[in-house]
């Protein structure tokens, strides 16, 4: 953590990152790593970026006038601190009912004195048991031993559904409205919308294989072992100039098809090392925390009529991701494994 860091330091960092084209979400991640619970919130970062876009050049607070608020006393600060500690869901109105001071004074105490901000609870993939947490720690340590020796011989991949029409992200759908105007409506993507399953694998250098699963089919053990993996290994040999995939390390999650006897047999035959993966852990799977979200974000708002068009778009997006980004993904994978160990196997995304 930066010693004696100020809000102005963080605002200057926001300005630099914004000028270099970095997005608010990524800027926030950087600040959380550097500043922990002192990091500016995402909403604050968005506000400063908007201010910079509008021509603001100063990172200092605008001067404030008026007499100090008499309600912001040590006694009221202590009361409000106790209230939000006892009930993290309490509203400003609820605090006002107990403390009997103005909403403005309450917000001053919350944000300026206590540096508190309210956020929504974060959805997690699974309610982890103690055994699950122990297994996440155990497997994270095992994976780190492989990753600490380099990334060059690792292939990671998974299956996912892609829709022929993907709704844009919530942030990109925001619009400015004049007084009296109604919000535009957007139809949510239905789970019954037209879609196709893809199997995508990549290495530290980029995409190894992007495979379109036949219409009406899903991935089972026989298909994964007899069709998907042989193509992945063939492509990897061509890309790397190798004659064999012996001692290459394959990483995928614990889905049932991945554990089928056909898969075990092809890995044994090719002498490929299978890396472990902890249960209920998409936060530790590179496809889930990096590649798939990145591709789906770029597909937002695009509509395709033919599978060839969708497949071409997915391949093009994946190929525009730089080698540096793929390398950084593997670095982030290693960081996530260490973070998982640090928090004793709990889900860590959203933690300060």
N, C-alpha and C positions, 0 to 999 in steps of 0.2 A: 504494500500500500504506500502511496506517495505521502511522504511526511509533510504536515502542514499544508495539505492541498486545499485550495479554495474553490468556490463555485466558478470564479472567473477562469481558473485553470481548465476546468471541465468544459466551460463554454468555448474557450479557445480551441480545445481539442475537437469539439463538435464542429466549429467553423472550418478547421483544417480538413476534417474527414468529409464534411459536406462539399467543400471545394473539390475534393478528390473523387466525388461520386459515390461515397459510401452511404448506405441506407441507415435510417434511424435505429432499426432493430439491431444491426451489427455494431453501431456506435455504442448502444446501450450495453451490449455484451462486453465490449472492451472496457467500458467504465466500471462495470460490476467486477470484472477481474482485477482492475487496478484499485478501485475505491471501496469495494464491498458495500456495506449498507449506507455509505456516504455518497454513492453514485446518484446522479440525477435520474429522475424517473423517465420512462419512455415518453409520457405526455409532455414533460418539460423539454425533452430533446426535440420532439416534433414542433413545439411552439418556437423554439430558437431557430430551427431550420426555416420555418415559415417567415420568421422575422428577418433572417439573413436574405431570403429570397426577395423580401419586400424592400431590401436596401439598407437594413440596419447594419452598422459597421462597428458599434461599440458592444463590448461584452459585459459592461458594468450595469448594475441595477439603475433604473431611473430614480432620480431623487424623490423622496416622499415627504409630504408636508402634513402638518397637523400635530396636535399634542399626543404624547404617548398614551396608549390605551390603559386606562386605570384598572380594567378588569383582568389584565394579564399579570397576575400576581403569582408568587411562588406557591401560595396555597391552592389557587385554581389550577395551576400547572400540575401539582401533585394529585389533585382530585381527578383530573381528566386522565392522567397517566394510569391511575388505579382503575378507572372505569374501562378504558380500552384494553387493559391487561386482563381484567376479569371477564369482559365480554367483547371479543374482537369484532363482533358483528354489530355492535351498538351504532346507531345513527347519530348525526349531529343534533337532530331534534331530541333524541333520547338523552344526549349529554346535556343539552340546554335545559331539559326538564329537571335534571338533578342539580346542576351547577347554577342555573338561573343567571346566565350572562348572555350577551348577544351572540348571534351566529358568527359574526365577523371576529369577535374576540376568541371564540372557540377555534375557528379555523387558523387564527394567528398562533394560538398555543399548539395546535396539532402540527402545523407545517413548519413554523419557525422555531418554536421551543423544543418540541418533541421530535421533530423531523420525521413525522409519521405520514404515511400515505395509504389509502385504502385500495386494495386490489381484489379482483375476483379469485376465488379458489381455482386451482389448476387441476384440470382433468388428468388422471393417470391411467395407464393401460390396465392395471390390475391392483387389487388389494394384496400387497405382499405379506406373506407369512414370514416368521422368523427364519424358517428353513429356506424360503426363497431368497431372503436377504443374504443369508450365509452363503448360498450357492452363487449369488451375484458377485460377492466379494471373492470367493474362491476362484471362479472362472475369470474374473477380471485380472487377478494376479497371474493366472496362467497365460492369458492373452498378452499381458504386458511383457512377459519373457520373450515372446515371439516378436512383438512389435519393436521392442528395444534393440533388436538385432537388425532392424531395417525393414522396409516395406516392399522391396523390389519383387519378391517372389510370392506375393499374396494376391489372390483374386477373391473378391467378395461380391455377392449377388443375392437377388431375391425376386419374387414375383409380386406384381401389383396390377390393379385394374386402372386403365385409362379410359376416360369418357370421350365420346366423339364431340361433346360440347362440355367444357369445364367453366363453371362460374368464376368470374374474376374474384380476387381476394377482397375482403371487407374493406381494407384500406384503400384499394384502387377504385372501389365503387362509391367513395364519398364524393358528394357534390356540394357546391355552394348554392344556397337558396335565398331568394329575396323574400321579404315579409309577405306572408299570405300564400306562398307557393307550397305545394304538397311534395312530399318525398317521392321520388320515382320508385317503382317496384321492380324487383328482379326475382325471377322464378328460381327457387332452390333446386339444385341438381337432385333428381330422384334416384333412389337406389335401383329403380327399374329402367333408368335411362340407358340408351345404347352404349355399350362399353366393350372393351376387349382386354384380355389379360396378356401381359408382357413379362418375359423373364429377362432381366438385365444384369449384366456382370461388368465390373470394372476393376482396374488396378490403379496403382499410383500414377500410371502414365495416361490413363484415360479408359474409354469404353473398350471392353473385350468382346462382348456380344449383346445384341438386342434382339430377342426372339419373340415373334408374335405367335401366341398360342392359337390353334385353330378355333374357329367360331363354334360355340356350343360346347367347348371342352374346357376343363380345368387341368391343373397340373397334378398328376398322381406319381407314385414312385416309379412306375415303369417308364412313363414319358420323360420324367426328370433324369432318370439314370441312363436310358437308352438313346434319347434324342437331344436333350438340353446339354448335359455335361460334355458329351463327345464334341459337340459343336463349339462349346466354350473352350475346351482344351485345344482343339484344332486351330481356332482363331488366335489363341494365346501363343501357340508355337509360331504361327506365321508372323505375328506382330513382333515377337521377341527374337525371332531368328533361331529358335531352339529346335532340336529334333525330337525332344521328349518333354513331358511335363513332370518327370520324376522329381520328387522333393519340392514341387510347387505346393503352396499352402492354400487350401480352399476354405472360405468362410461363408456360412449361411446360417439361418436361424434354425430353431428346433421343430419346424413344421413337419407333420407326419410324412409327407412325400420325401423329405430330405433324409429320413431315417430308414427308408425301404431297403430291402436286400439288394435290389438292382443297383442302387446308389453305392452301397457298401462294396459291391463287387467291382464296379467300374473304378472306384477309388483305389481298391486293392490292386487291380490289374495295372492301372497307370502309375501306381506308387505315389499317389498324391496324399499329402498330409492334411487331414481334416482338423481345422481349428475348432475349439469348443465355443459355445455361445450360451450365456446364462438364460434361465427361463424368464418369460414376460419382460423382455428387455429390448424393445425397439429403440430406446434411447442409447443403446450401445451397438446398434447395427448401422453401418455407414449408409446403406440404401435408405433407411428410414429417417435418419437425422440429417442427411445431406442430399443425396441424388434425387430421390423421388419427390420430395417437397420442391426442390429447385426446378425440376422439369414441369411439375403440375402448375407451379406459379406462372411459368412462361406460357403454358397452354391456356391460361385464364382468358376467357372472352373469345377464344378461337373455336370455330365450328368446322367439322370435317364430315364429308359425305361418304368417303371411301376409306377402307382400312389402310390402303397404300399411302394416302395423304397423312393420316394420323401417324403411321409408322415412320414416315419420312420426317415429319415435324419433330417427333421424339428423338430420332437419331440426330437431326440437325442441332437441336438444343443441347443434347449431351456432348456433341462434338465441338460446340462453341465454348464449353467450359474449359478453361485453360489448364495446362499441366500443373501450374502453381496451385490452382484451386483444388485439384485432385490430391496433390501432395498435402495441402493444408487440411484436407478432410481426414487423411490418415493421422496427421498430427493431432487433430481434434479428437479422433477416436482414442488415441493414447491418453489425452487429457481427460476425456470422459471416464475412461477406465480408472484412472487415478482418483477422480472425483467420487466415483462410486465406492471405491475402497474407503476414502476419507469419511464418507457419510454412512458407513457401515451397511452398504447395500440398499439404502433407501433411494427412491427416485430423487434426483437432484435438480432437474430443470425447474427454474423459477425460484430456487433458493438464492438467498443473498450471499 
